[in-house]
Amino acid sequence: MGTTKTDEFTKKQLRMAELTKAMAHPARIAILEFMIDKQQCICGDIVDEIPLTQSTVSQHLKVLKDAGLIKGDIE
């Protein structure tokens, strides 16, 4: 396998890649849109709005949180 030469890119480029990768799924865009409207995140509410299971929504929330796009506790 080849290696990724991330040291060849600027911090800004690496951060932008991280953010766009986190947002590169339509479910995550839908979750972010839902959260912008509601100003809070309750997983059950998201499950009621988006046709995904609770565990799938939780996984998407973790990706968004790890990228720094949302804050808070994911339970």
MODELLER restraints for C-alpha pairs under 7 A, 6 or more apart:
rsr = mdl.restraints
at = mdl.atoms
rsr.add(forms.Gaussian(group=physical.xy_distance, feature=features.Distance(at['CA:18:A'], at['CA:67:A']), mean=6.57, stdev=0.5))
rsr.add(forms.Gaussian(group=physical.xy_distance, feature=features.Distance(at['CA:19:A'], at['CA:67:A']), mean=6.10, stdev=0.5))
rsr.add(forms.Gaussian(group=physical.xy_distance, feature=features.Distance(at['CA:22:A'], at['CA:63:A']), mean=6.17, stdev=0.5))
rsr.add(forms.Gaussian(group=physical.xy_distance, feature=features.Distance(at['CA:22:A'], at['CA:64:A']), mean=5.92, stdev=0.5))
rsr.add(forms.Gaussian(group=physical.xy_distance, feature=features.Distance(at['CA:22:A'], at['CA:67:A']), mean=6.39, stdev=0.5))
rsr.add(forms.Gaussian(group=physical.xy_distance, feature=features.Distance(at['CA:23:A'], at['CA:29:A']), mean=6.12, stdev=0.5))
rsr.add(forms.Gaussian(group=physical.xy_distance, feature=features.Distance(at['CA:28:A'], at['CA:60:A']), mean=6.16, stdev=0.5))
rsr.add(forms.Gaussian(group=physical.xy_distance, feature=features.Distance(at['CA:31:A'], at['CA:46:A']), mean=6.89, stdev=0.5))
rsr.add(forms.Gaussian(group=physical.xy_distance, feature=features.Distance(at['CA:35:A'], at['CA:41:A']), mean=5.92, stdev=0.5))
rsr.add(forms.Gaussian(group=physical.xy_distance, feature=features.Distance(at['CA:43:A'], at['CA:54:A']), mean=6.91, stdev=0.5))
rsr.add(forms.Gaussian(group=physical.xy_distance, feature=features.Distance(at['CA:43:A'], at['CA:57:A']), mean=7.00, stdev=0.5))
rsr.add(forms.Gaussian(group=physical.xy_distance, feature=features.Distance(at['CA:47:A'], at['CA:53:A']), mean=6.37, stdev=0.5))
rsr.add(forms.Gaussian(group=physical.xy_distance, feature=features.Distance(at['CA:47:A'], at['CA:54:A']), mean=5.93, stdev=0.5))
rsr.add(forms.Gaussian(group=physical.xy_distance, feature=features.Distance(at['CA:47:A'], at['CA:57:A']), mean=6.88, stdev=0.5))
rsr.add(forms.Gaussian(group=physical.xy_distance, feature=features.Distance(at['CA:64:A'], at['CA:70:A']), mean=6.00, stdev=0.5))
rsr.add(forms.Gaussian(group=physical.xy_distance, feature=features.Distance(at['CA:65:A'], at['CA:71:A']), mean=5.99, stdev=0.5))
